[in-house]
């Protein structure tokens, strides 16, 4: 069911909470092996997550992820986007940190329910 859900997309993204790290690592490997999708994780522990993701958003990922997708679509360079960690030519690249958003009301409340997920 998971594979059918994401088959038509280019990127599989996860917001990684510590307690779900290991199951999400398994899910990312499952997706990568079967569909070869770009894997993006948003986390506060980027170094350990980079082994399971192609791109890691550090800290708040709402703006970082949006900027990353636009950059990938336009064949731009990720090095200019704040709040990322990724591998390039065998080297780990970490960009500058993004400032934390002070007005969290501009984002919708996260949906942690299991209904329709």
C-alpha positions as CSV (number, residue, x, y, z in Angstrom):
1,X,0.0,0.0,0.0
2,X,2.8,2.4,0.8
3,X,4.5,1.9,-2.5
4,X,1.2,2.5,-4.4
5,X,0.7,5.7,-2.4
6,X,4.0,7.3,-3.3
7,X,4.7,5.7,-6.7
8,X,3.7,8.8,-8.7
9,X,6.0,11.2,-6.7
10,X,9.7,12.0,-7.1
11,X,10.4,12.6,-3.4
12,X,9.5,10.7,-0.2
13,X,9.8,13.0,2.8
14,X,9.7,12.2,6.5
15,X,9.6,14.3,9.6
16,X,11.8,12.2,11.9
17,X,11.1,12.2,15.6
18,X,13.6,10.3,17.7
19,X,11.2,7.5,18.8
20,X,10.5,6.7,15.1
21,X,14.1,6.8,13.8
22,X,14.6,3.0,13.4
23,X,11.2,2.2,11.8
24,X,11.6,5.2,9.4
25,X,15.1,4.0,8.5
26,X,13.6,0.7,7.5
27,X,10.8,2.4,5.5
28,X,13.3,4.6,3.7
29,X,15.4,1.6,2.7
30,X,12.3,-0.2,1.6
31,X,11.3,2.8,-0.6
32,X,14.8,3.3,-2.0
33,X,15.2,-0.4,-2.9
34,X,11.9,-0.7,-4.7
35,X,11.2,2.8,-6.2
36,X,14.5,4.6,-6.2
37,X,12.9,7.9,-4.8
38,X,14.8,10.8,-3.4
39,X,14.5,10.5,0.3
40,X,14.3,13.7,2.4
41,X,14.2,13.7,6.2
42,X,13.5,16.7,8.5
43,X,15.2,16.2,11.8
44,X,17.3,17.7,14.6
45,X,19.9,14.9,14.4
46,X,21.2,15.3,10.8
47,X,24.5,13.3,11.1
48,X,22.9,10.0,12.1
49,X,20.0,10.5,9.6
50,X,22.1,11.2,6.6
51,X,22.9,7.5,6.3
52,X,19.2,6.9,5.5
53,X,18.3,10.0,3.5
54,X,19.6,11.8,0.5
55,X,18.9,15.2,1.9
56,X,18.3,16.1,5.6
57,X,16.5,19.3,6.6
58,X,18.0,20.6,9.9
59,X,15.5,22.0,12.3
60,X,12.3,23.5,11.0
61,X,11.8,22.1,7.5
62,X,8.8,23.9,6.1
63,X,10.6,26.6,4.1
64,X,13.8,24.5,3.7
65,X,11.9,21.7,2.0
66,X,9.9,24.0,-0.2
67,X,13.1,25.8,-1.4
68,X,14.8,22.4,-1.9
69,X,12.1,21.1,-4.1
70,X,12.0,24.2,-6.2
71,X,15.8,24.1,-6.6
72,X,15.8,20.4,-7.6
73,X,13.1,21.0,-10.1
74,X,15.1,23.8,-11.7
75,X,18.4,21.9,-11.6
76,X,19.8,24.4,-9.2
77,X,22.4,23.9,-6.5
78,X,21.4,22.9,-3.0
79,X,24.5,24.5,-1.4
80,X,22.7,27.9,-1.4
81,X,19.7,26.7,0.7
82,X,20.0,27.2,4.4
83,X,19.3,24.3,6.7
84,X,20.4,21.3,4.7
85,X,22.8,18.4,5.0
86,X,23.6,16.1,2.1
87,X,26.3,14.1,0.4
88,X,28.0,15.4,-2.8
89,X,30.9,13.7,-4.5
90,X,31.5,11.6,-1.3
91,X,31.6,14.7,1.0
92,X,29.1,15.7,3.6
93,X,27.8,19.3,2.9
94,X,26.1,21.2,5.6
95,X,24.7,24.6,4.7
96,X,24.2,27.5,7.0
97,X,21.5,27.2,9.6
98,X,18.1,28.7,8.9
99,X,16.7,31.1,11.4
100,X,13.8,29.6,13.4
101,X,10.4,30.9,12.5
102,X,9.0,33.0,15.3
103,X,5.4,33.1,14.0
104,X,4.4,29.4,14.1
105,X,0.8,30.4,13.6
106,X,1.6,30.9,9.9
107,X,1.8,27.1,9.6
108,X,-1.2,24.7,10.0
109,X,-1.3,22.5,13.1
110,X,0.4,19.2,12.3
111,X,-1.9,16.3,11.7
112,X,-0.8,13.4,13.9
113,X,-4.0,11.4,13.4
114,X,-4.0,8.0,11.6
115,X,-7.3,8.8,9.8
116,X,-6.7,8.6,6.0
117,X,-2.9,8.1,6.4
